[in-house]
């Protein structure tokens, strides 16, 4: 068992690395290719780049449902959202206190709660079918369209363009285009291979240690797929770009529900396992805690960060001791 455990664990870690690198290549190659063909930078920034942070969740969840492991899929989304708030923002604010733009938060947090409300409504029937999947995807399209409209109305396209000033213009040489197309293809391949490695190794843990699909999704897969958000937000907080840190988490949580579950449900209806409902309540509770911290102090300091990080550790202990 020891050799098997070590081998599957190495496969899991390798899968995480391949998946994250694949997502990076997809975003980089896709962004520059889109810019070459004249797609406005603001649209690239608010669609493909935002989509990039949720690619690991989407790839692993879709791979899981195609293998009939729908518990991993829903557990991955719920667990990732909890990890994003408690772990990602907790660690980031301990690195450096995060100031919050209330104007941005007032606009984005309600949308995140709206996506969670949709999920709670669907949970009544204990499944997310294709119709619900379509509703979630329509919500995603509306979400993206709304922020593109807001960006143009408020003149934020200049801010986004500054962040992506390295994108090539239409004068990009043919060689550059070919390189970015190769990156795009390698990214897609990396995402597919990395997701396969992760889900295969997670199935080993489920069968070897008699763990439920939901538990593995809530912990192992969720933590692994939250690593891009943790890295991005921690670096952003260190550099003082707190809006990126906060916005990255809020946007990722919204994308996880609307896009990841929406796309997955189109292929295979997702059934809620017994441990999912309590964890949905926990997801909403930690989101409320985060909102209280933001609205009362207008910042996430090191004390709040320590509280949130400690809460995540206690959450993991609760999941494994309570199984």
Buried (B, 14 or more C-beta within 10 A) or exposed (E): EEEEEEEBEEBBBBBBBBBBBBBBBBBBBBBBBBBBEEBBBBBBBBBBBBBBBBBBBBBBBBBBBBBEBBBBBBBBBBBBBBBBBBBBBBBBBBBBBBBBBEEBBEBBBEBBBBBBEBBBEBBEEEBBBEEBBEBBBEBBEEBBEEBBEEBEEEEBBEEBBEEBEEBBEEEBEEEBBEBBBEBBEBBBBBBBBBBBBBBBBBBBBBEEEEBBBBBBBBBBBBBBBBBBBBEBBBBBBEEEBBBBBBBBBBBBBBBBBBBBBBBBBBBBBBBBBEBBBEBBEBBBEBBEBBBEBBEEBEBBBBEBBBBBBEBBEEBBEEBEEEE
